[in-house]
Amino acid sequence: MGTLNMLGLAKRVGARFLITSTSEVYGDPLEHPQKETYWGNVNPIGERSCYDEGKRTAETLTMDYHRGAGLEALRRQPMTVYGDGKQTRSFQYVSDLVAGLMALMEGDHVGPFNLGNPGEFTMLELAEVVKETIDPTATIEFKPNTADDPHMRKPDISKAKELLNWEPKVSLREGLPLMVTDFRKRLNEES
């Protein structure tokens, strides 16, 4: 949270930002010696994980701020699709996540649960849905794919269905207009 707060401050005042991390981000390395490009071998739920993952998260947040994710379609800017747009992701509306988290907290089960929406969309399909929902005149701009971009992602939620009696109810097409309304409100408050 400290890193996030300082990143917000640096963004507001236009300051440069320096983060110091730790070799712990490499975990128990499978590469020796470790180069800066090494992703690490960290157990996310081990006894030493808080420190490792805290530092890894701080690095991630800092790079995200550096890259600057924008609200392109709402600001009438072209939407960016990286690569051929065939990589897939699954999107979930926040109320479904909250319901899943509540089911987890109110039960007796401990351990990781996938609380995602298995609805799978290519990035190109997502751009088209955003275009339909927000601005039919929006353009899509293709750029070279980012490094380390996973080709596909879709959660298996069978454990959550069975043990928590939970599954998402809001589809992308239903949730997107709700999100857009909220984002428009925030953008209006900013200006």
Buried (B, 14 or more C-beta within 10 A) or exposed (E): EEBEEBBEEBEEEEEEEEEEEEEBBBBEBEEEEBEEEBBBEBEEEEEEBEEBBBBBEBBEBBEEBEEEEEEBBBEEEEBEBBBEBEBBBBBBBEEBBEBBBEBBEEEEEEEEBBBBBBBBBBBBBBBBBBBEBBBEEBEBEBEEBEEEEEEEEBBEBEBBEEBBEBBBEBBBEEBBEEBBEEBEEEEEEEE
